[in-house]
Amino acid sequence: MVLFVRLSEGVTLNDDLITAIKRRIRSECTPRHVPAKIIAVTDIPRTRSGKITELAVRDVVHGRPVKNKEALANPEALELFAGIPELQQD
């Protein structure tokens, strides 16, 4: 499982922050909810009503075409998820 995070200005995703995020998820949810990878992005695609578009992100990550791009408030944000090196399989 991958967790994409949008960080506040001036915050860097480093090992300490990754550890803190994982620790908090483990303590407030369950160990199975702890992501294998945490990746910082500058924007997260949302629908016009403000909902995060997880399926569209999944399709982009897997190289599949995204249906209904016109329903997105910020379709350009999808480009941020294409070709992320940490997600490339060997």
Buried (B, 14 or more C-beta within 10 A) or exposed (E): EBBBBEEEEEEEBEEEBBEEBBEEBEEEEEEEEBBEEBBBBEBBBBBEEEEEBEEBBEBBBEEEEBEEEEBBEEBEBBEBBEEBEEEEEE
